[in-house]
Amino acid sequence: MARPARKAPARPIALTMGEPAGIGGEICLMAWARRGVDSVPPFFAIDDPARLEVLAAKIGLTVPIRAIDEPAEALDAFEDALPVLPLALSRPVLAGRPDPANATAVLASIDQAVAFCRDGAASAVVTNPIQKAALYGAGFRHPGHTEYLAELVGGVMPVMMLVGAGLRVVPVTVHMALKAALARLDRKLIVETAVITANALQRDFGVAKPRLVLAGVNPHAGEHGNLGREDLDIVAPAVAELVRLGIDARGPASADTLFHARARARYDAAICMYHDQALIPLKTVDFDGGVNVTLGLPIVRTSPDHGTALDIAGTGAARPDSLIAALKLAETMAASRARHSLIASPVATRPRRGARPQHG
C-alpha cells in the first residue's frame, strides 16, 4: 500500500554538526537516505558539504549534497538532495580522532541552529552528539549540550526527558555521583522539574491532562521510613505540593515495579530521582531508538540518545534509528507547540535565570 503523502511543514529542522570525528555525519547521511521509508521530516545540516560528500563515498552511500544559503531552501531541496548550510572546518577530519582545532565550527553549528529556531527560520533543533573534551580549548565550559543551549536562550532551567517505546522518563538529578545526587535532591527541585514536565506534556506532546508518577528514592519507596526517610521527608511532600498545584501526580512509587508494561500504561511520564533510575529502563525497552528531549526551553530541541561512538566512526556501522526518532519527535513537538499555549503555573512560568541545570 502506498504511503500517504506528507503535508510539507512550513519550516525545516536544523541539524547540528556534532563532533565531526564521530558518527554524526554518518547518521545524518543515513537518515536522509531513509527519508522515504521512515517518513523523515525535512531537515538541513549545518556542516561542511565537502566532508559529507567524502564521508558518503567512504561508507558507500549515494547521497547528493546541495549547499543552501538559508533554511527555507531546504524544503524544496530535501526530496532530491541533502540540504547543507555550509560551515567550514579548520582541519581535515580523521574518523575517531577529535581535533580541538575544529571546536569553533562545532559550537558555531549549535549557535546557528538555535538562532534559526529563535527567529522562526527553523521549526526545531536536533543536535548531533558532541565530544566535550575537544571543545574545552574553544572556551566551552559547560557540563554538556543542554547547559550550553539553556545559556544561549537566556538562562532558563532545562529538564531532560528520555523518550522511547511509549515510555517517558525524567531524571531530577543526572550526571553526578549517587551520594551527591541524594544531597542535591530536595522538594523544590522535584516540584520544579515535575511542573516543567507537566507543562511540556501539554504544550509539546498534546497530553491534555498529564499523569505523573514520582519514583521513590529507596527500595520499596523506603518501607514507611524503615529503609530511609528520603521518600517520607522529600518525595511525598513534593507529590502533595504538585497535587495542590492541580497536577495529577502520585507517589513515591517503588521503582522496581514502575516500568513493566501494565505500570507504564498508568502514567504519561515518570519523574525519577537519579540518572540510572530513569535511563536503565528507557535504554532497556528502546536502546536504539531512544530520544533525548530538553524541556523548558523556548525552542524545541531533541537529540539522539547516544554519544559520538568514536570507536566505530567512519566504518558505516552506526545506526541512524535514534537520530531518525529525534527528527520525527522534533517535528511532532513543534507542531504540538504551535497548537497549544503553555499552561499557567506559579512555578514553571517564571524560569529561574541563572539556575543551575541538572544534566548534560
Long-range contacts (C-beta under 8 A, 24 or more apart in sequence): 3-36, 3-39, 6-39, 6-41, 8-42, 8-75, 9-41, 9-42, 9-75, 9-123, 9-331, 9-334, 9-335, 10-123, 11-71, 11-72, 11-75, 11-120, 11-121, 11-122, 11-123, 11-334, 12-41, 12-42, 12-43, 12-44, 12-71, 12-72, 12-74, 12-75, 12-78, 12-83, 12-122, 12-123, 13-41, 13-42, 13-43, 13-44, 13-122, 13-123, 13-124, 13-125, 13-126, 13-327, 13-330, 13-331, 13-334, 14-43, 14-44, 14-46, 14-71, 14-112, 14-113, 14-116, 14-117, 14-122, 14-124, 14-125, 14-126, 15-43, 15-44, 15-45, 15-46, 15-113, 15-126, 15-127, 15-128, 15-327, 16-46, 16-106, 16-109, 16-110, 16-113, 16-125, 16-126, 16-127, 16-128, 17-45, 17-46, 17-47, 17-48, 17-87, 17-105, 17-106, 17-109, 17-128, 18-106, 18-109, 18-127, 18-128, 18-129, 18-130, 18-308, 19-98, 19-106, 19-128, 19-129, 19-130, 19-131, 19-134, 19-308, 19-310, 20-47, 20-48, 20-51, 20-89, 20-93, 20-98, 20-102, 20-105, 20-106, 21-93, 21-94, 21-95, 21-96, 21-97, 21-98, 21-99, 21-102, 21-131, 21-134, 21-308, 21-310, 21-313, 22-96, 22-98, 22-128, 22-129, 22-131, 22-307, 22-308, 22-309, 22-310, 22-313, 23-129, 23-308, 23-309, 23-312, 23-313, 23-318, 24-128, 24-129, 24-308, 25-51, 25-52, 25-55, 25-128, 26-55, 26-59, 26-313, 26-314, 26-316, 26-318, 26-320, 27-128, 27-304, 27-318, 27-319, 27-320, 27-322, 27-323, 28-52, 28-82, 28-128, 28-320, 28-323, 29-55, 29-56, 29-59, 29-61, 29-63, 29-82, 30-61, 30-318, 30-319, 30-320, 30-323, 31-320, 31-323, 31-324, 31-327, 32-63, 32-78, 32-82, 33-61, 33-62, 33-63, 34-320, 34-324, 35-78, 35-79, 38-324, 38-328, 39-328, 40-324, 40-327, 40-328, 41-327, 41-328, 41-330, 41-331, 42-74, 42-75, 42-78, 42-83, 43-74, 43-78, 43-83, 43-126, 43-327, 44-68, 44-71, 44-73, 44-74, 44-77, 44-78, 44-83, 44-84, 44-85, 44-122, 45-82, 45-83, 45-84, 45-85, 46-84, 46-85, 46-87, 46-109, 46-112, 46-113, 47-84, 47-85, 47-86, 47-87, 47-109, 48-84, 48-86, 48-87, 48-88, 48-89, 48-105, 49-84, 49-86, 51-89, 51-92, 51-93, 52-82, 52-84, 55-314, 58-314, 58-316, 59-314, 59-315, 59-316, 60-316, 61-316, 70-121, 71-116, 71-121, 71-122, 72-121, 85-112, 87-112, 95-313, 95-314, 95-315, 96-310, 96-311, 96-313, 96-314, 97-310, 98-131, 98-133, 98-134, 98-308, 98-310, 99-134, 100-134, 100-135, 100-136, 100-137, 100-138, 102-134, 103-134, 103-135, 103-136, 103-137, 103-138, 103-140, 104-138, 106-130, 106-134, 106-135, 106-138, 107-135, 107-138, 107-140, 107-148, 110-145, 110-148, 110-149, 110-152, 111-152, 114-149, 114-152, 114-153, 114-299, 117-299, 117-300, 118-153, 118-298, 118-299, 123-300, 123-330, 123-331, 123-334, 124-299, 124-300, 124-301, 124-302, 124-330, 124-331, 124-333, 124-334, 125-149, 125-299, 125-300, 125-301, 125-302, 125-330, 126-301, 126-302, 126-303, 126-323, 126-326, 126-327, 126-330, 127-301, 127-302, 127-303, 128-303, 128-304, 128-323, 129-303, 129-304, 129-306, 129-307, 129-308, 129-309, 130-308, 131-308, 131-310, 132-360, 142-360, 143-175, 143-357, 143-359, 143-360, 144-175, 144-359, 144-360, 145-303, 145-360, 146-294, 146-357, 146-359, 146-360, 147-357, 147-359, 147-360, 149-294, 149-297, 149-301, 150-294, 150-296, 150-297, 150-357, 153-297, 153-298, 153-299, 154-298, 154-351, 154-353, 155-351, 155-353, 155-354, 155-355, 156-296, 156-297, 156-298, 156-351, 156-352, 156-353, 156-355, 157-192, 157-196, 157-296, 157-351, 157-352, 157-355, 157-357, 158-294, 158-295, 158-296, 158-297, 158-357, 158-358, 158-359, 159-193, 159-196, 159-197, 159-200, 159-294, 159-295, 159-296, 159-358, 159-359, 160-292, 160-293, 160-294, 160-295, 160-358, 160-359, 161-197, 161-200, 161-269, 161-292, 161-293, 161-294, 161-295, 162-278, 162-279, 162-282, 162-290, 162-291, 162-292, 162-293, 162-305, 163-282, 163-290, 163-291, 163-293, 163-329, 164-282, 164-285, 164-286, 164-289, 164-290, 164-291, 164-305, 164-325, 165-285, 165-286, 165-289, 166-264, 167-259, 167-264, 167-270, 167-281, 167-282, 167-285, 167-286, 168-201, 168-205, 168-268, 168-269, 168-270, 169-269, 169-270, 169-272, 169-278, 169-279, 169-281, 169-282, 170-194, 170-197, 170-269, 170-270, 170-271, 170-272, 170-278, 170-295, 171-272, 171-273, 171-274, 171-275, 171-277, 171-278, 171-279, 171-358, 171-359, 172-271, 172-272, 172-273, 172-274, 172-358, 173-273, 173-274, 173-275, 173-358, 174-274, 174-275, 174-358, 174-359, 174-360, 175-275, 175-359, 175-360, 176-275, 178-274, 181-273, 181-274, 181-275, 182-217, 182-230, 182-274, 185-217, 185-230, 185-234, 185-273, 185-274, 186-234, 187-234, 187-237, 187-238, 187-241, 189-358, 190-214, 190-234, 190-235, 190-238, 190-271, 190-273, 191-238, 191-241, 191-242, 191-245, 191-347, 192-347, 192-348, 192-352, 193-271, 193-358, 194-238, 194-242, 194-247, 194-249, 194-271, 195-242, 195-245, 195-247, 195-345, 195-347, 195-348, 196-295, 196-296, 196-347, 196-348, 197-269, 197-271, 197-295, 198-242, 198-247, 198-343, 198-345, 198-348, 199-295, 199-296, 199-342, 199-343, 199-345, 199-348, 200-295, 200-296, 201-268, 201-269, 202-340, 202-342, 202-343, 203-336, 203-337, 203-340, 203-341, 203-342, 203-343, 204-293, 204-295, 204-300, 204-333, 204-336, 204-337, 204-340, 205-268, 205-332, 205-333, 205-336, 206-336, 206-339, 206-340, 207-268, 209-248, 210-247, 210-248, 210-268, 210-269, 211-248, 211-249, 211-266, 211-267, 211-268, 211-269, 212-242, 212-247, 212-248, 212-249, 212-250, 212-267, 212-268, 212-269, 212-270, 212-271, 213-249, 213-250, 213-251, 213-253, 213-258, 213-266, 213-267, 213-269, 213-270, 213-271, 214-238, 214-239, 214-249, 214-250, 214-251, 214-252, 214-253, 214-270, 214-271, 215-251, 215-252, 215-253, 215-254, 215-255, 215-258, 215-270, 215-271, 215-272, 215-273, 215-277, 216-251, 216-252, 216-253, 216-254, 216-255, 216-273, 217-252, 217-273, 217-274, 219-254, 219-256, 220-254, 220-256, 221-251, 221-252, 221-253, 221-254, 221-255, 222-252, 235-273, 245-345, 245-346, 245-347, 259-285, 288-319, 288-321, 288-322, 289-321, 289-322, 289-325, 290-322, 290-325, 291-322, 291-325, 291-326, 291-329, 292-326, 293-329, 293-333, 296-348, 296-351, 300-330, 300-333, 300-334, 300-337, 301-330, 302-326, 302-327, 302-329, 302-330, 302-333
